[in-house]
Amino acid sequence: MSAPVLVVIDMQEVFASPASAWSTPGFPDAEVGVARLLPAFGDRVVFTRFTAPAEPHGAWARYYEDWPFALVPPDDPLYDLVPAFRDSGHTDVTETTFGKWGRGLREAIGGADEIVLAGVSTDCCVLSTALPAADAGVRVRVAADACAGLTEVDHQRALDAMALYAPLIRIETTESILGTFR
């Protein structure tokens, strides 16, 4: 079994800023949890970023009709990682989809058979990453208190849905994950 990789989902300005239409109210708590996890994983950390596609197609075209503010280039400050993680030096995987599991993330984790997920939002991008990773045979641990949903109810519902996939997906606390490194 290889060492686990911490995958930090979408800790970006667009989800952190209270002025953003996509603001995630629990973002500050998730940020604290992520910061606690980082030292334990050393260089085995991947940050993901969500960005809009240059030209949305299919259902995404309708989606961006509802959210036109987000149709900006990937290098727009809206899609920057928050300052605490911006210059971390860790690998960065950018996708135009909610789920980050794909070729880029598979390559970034370097063949690891276990990932720990943290970030936002639990009820969208974290959930959409956890399920296909587990289907691909990767053991997934979700640091529940290092994630945040659009509401506390939505956060819990997403955790409950992922818990249905046990033992492929395990819901844990930051403390229990850190305990495996002691």
C-alpha positions as CSV (number, residue, x, y, z in Angstrom):
1,M,0.0,0.0,0.0
2,S,1.4,3.4,-1.0
3,A,1.4,6.5,1.1
4,P,-1.9,8.5,0.9
5,V,-2.1,11.7,-1.1
6,L,-4.1,14.7,0.2
7,V,-6.3,16.1,-2.5
8,V,-7.5,19.6,-1.7
9,I,-10.6,20.4,-3.7
10,D,-11.2,24.0,-5.0
11,M,-10.0,26.2,-2.2
12,Q,-10.5,29.2,-4.4
13,E,-11.5,32.8,-4.2
14,V,-14.8,32.2,-6.0
15,F,-15.9,29.9,-3.1
16,A,-14.3,31.9,-0.3
17,S,-15.5,35.4,-1.0
18,P,-18.7,36.3,0.7
19,A,-19.4,38.6,-2.2
20,S,-19.4,35.7,-4.7
21,A,-22.6,34.1,-5.9
22,W,-20.8,30.8,-5.2
23,S,-19.7,31.7,-1.6
24,T,-19.5,28.7,0.7
25,P,-20.3,29.9,4.2
26,G,-18.2,27.2,6.0
27,F,-15.1,27.9,3.8
28,P,-13.1,29.4,6.7
29,D,-13.5,26.3,8.8
30,A,-12.6,24.1,5.9
31,E,-9.5,26.3,5.3
32,V,-8.4,25.7,8.9
33,G,-8.8,21.9,8.5
34,V,-6.8,21.9,5.3
35,A,-4.0,23.9,6.9
36,R,-3.9,21.4,9.7
37,L,-3.6,18.4,7.3
38,L,-0.9,19.9,5.0
39,P,2.2,19.3,7.1
40,A,1.4,15.6,7.6
41,F,1.3,15.0,3.9
42,G,4.5,16.8,3.0
43,D,4.9,16.9,-0.8
44,R,2.1,14.4,-1.3
45,V,-0.5,17.1,-1.8
46,V,-2.5,18.1,-4.9
47,F,-4.7,21.2,-5.1
48,T,-7.5,21.3,-7.6
49,R,-9.2,24.2,-9.2
50,F,-12.5,24.6,-10.9
51,T,-12.7,26.9,-13.9
52,A,-15.2,27.7,-16.6
53,P,-14.7,26.2,-20.1
54,A,-13.8,28.6,-22.9
55,E,-17.0,27.6,-24.7
56,P,-19.6,25.7,-22.6
57,H,-21.3,22.8,-24.4
58,G,-24.3,20.7,-23.7
59,A,-25.8,21.1,-20.3
60,W,-22.9,23.3,-19.3
61,A,-24.2,26.0,-21.8
62,R,-27.5,26.2,-19.8
63,Y,-25.6,26.1,-16.5
64,Y,-23.5,29.2,-17.4
65,E,-26.6,31.0,-18.6
66,D,-27.5,30.9,-14.9
67,W,-24.0,31.9,-13.7
68,P,-22.6,34.2,-16.4
69,F,-20.2,35.9,-13.8
70,A,-18.1,32.7,-13.9
71,L,-17.4,32.8,-17.6
72,V,-14.0,34.3,-17.2
73,P,-10.6,32.9,-18.3
74,P,-8.9,30.3,-16.0
75,D,-6.2,32.9,-15.0
76,D,-8.8,35.3,-13.7
77,P,-8.3,36.1,-10.0
78,L,-11.8,34.7,-9.3
79,Y,-10.3,31.2,-9.8
80,D,-7.1,31.8,-7.8
81,L,-6.5,29.6,-4.8
82,V,-6.9,31.6,-1.6
83,P,-3.7,33.3,-0.3
84,A,-3.0,30.6,2.3
85,F,-2.5,28.0,-0.4
86,R,-1.7,30.1,-3.5
87,D,2.1,29.7,-3.4
88,S,2.3,26.3,-1.7
89,G,4.5,24.8,-4.5
90,H,2.2,21.7,-4.6
91,T,0.8,20.2,-7.8
92,D,-2.3,22.0,-9.2
93,V,-4.9,20.2,-11.3
94,T,-7.4,22.3,-13.1
95,E,-10.7,21.0,-14.5
96,T,-13.8,22.5,-16.0
97,T,-16.0,19.9,-14.3
98,F,-17.3,19.5,-10.7
99,G,-15.6,16.1,-10.4
100,K,-11.8,16.3,-10.4
101,W,-11.2,12.6,-10.9
102,G,-9.7,12.1,-14.3
103,R,-6.4,11.7,-16.1
104,G,-4.9,14.9,-14.6
105,L,-5.6,13.9,-11.0
106,R,-4.7,10.2,-11.6
107,E,-1.3,11.3,-12.9
108,A,-0.9,13.9,-10.1
109,I,-1.3,11.3,-7.3
110,G,1.4,9.2,-8.9
111,G,-0.2,5.8,-8.6
112,A,-1.2,6.2,-4.9
113,D,-4.0,3.8,-4.0
114,E,-5.4,6.1,-1.2
115,I,-6.4,9.7,-1.2
116,V,-7.7,12.0,1.5
117,L,-10.2,14.6,0.3
118,A,-10.7,18.0,1.8
119,G,-12.1,21.3,0.5
120,V,-15.3,22.6,-1.0
121,S,-18.0,22.1,-1.6
122,T,-18.8,18.8,0.0
123,D,-22.2,18.6,-1.8
124,C,-20.7,19.2,-5.2
125,C,-17.0,18.9,-6.2
126,V,-15.9,16.8,-3.2
127,L,-18.8,14.3,-3.7
128,S,-18.2,14.4,-7.5
129,T,-14.6,13.5,-7.0
130,A,-15.0,10.9,-4.3
131,L,-17.4,8.6,-6.2
132,P,-15.4,8.1,-9.4
133,A,-12.2,7.7,-7.5
134,A,-13.7,5.0,-5.4
135,D,-15.1,3.3,-8.5
136,A,-11.6,3.4,-10.0
137,G,-10.4,1.4,-7.0
138,V,-8.8,4.2,-5.0
139,R,-9.4,4.1,-1.2
140,V,-11.0,7.5,-0.4
141,R,-11.0,9.1,3.0
142,V,-13.0,12.3,3.5
143,A,-11.9,14.8,6.2
144,A,-15.4,15.9,7.0
145,D,-14.3,18.8,9.2
146,A,-11.9,20.0,6.5
147,C,-14.8,20.3,4.0
148,A,-17.7,22.6,3.7
149,G,-21.0,22.5,1.9
150,L,-23.3,25.3,0.6
151,T,-25.3,24.7,3.9
152,E,-24.6,22.6,6.9
153,V,-27.6,20.4,5.9
154,D,-26.2,19.9,2.4
155,H,-22.7,19.2,3.8
156,Q,-24.1,16.4,6.0
157,R,-26.3,15.0,3.3
158,A,-23.2,14.7,1.0
159,L,-21.2,13.0,3.8
160,D,-24.1,10.6,4.4
161,A,-24.3,9.8,0.7
162,M,-20.5,9.1,0.5
163,A,-20.7,7.0,3.7
164,L,-23.0,4.6,1.8
165,Y,-19.9,3.6,-0.2
166,A,-18.0,2.2,2.8
167,P,-15.5,0.7,2.9
168,L,-14.5,2.3,-0.4
169,I,-15.1,5.7,1.0
170,R,-14.6,6.5,4.7
171,I,-15.8,9.7,6.5
172,E,-13.3,10.8,9.1
173,T,-12.2,13.8,11.1
174,T,-9.1,15.7,10.6
175,E,-7.9,14.5,14.0
176,S,-8.4,10.8,13.1
177,I,-6.5,11.2,9.8
178,L,-3.6,13.0,11.6
179,G,-3.6,10.2,14.1
180,T,-2.5,7.8,11.4
181,F,0.7,9.8,11.0
182,R,1.7,9.6,14.7
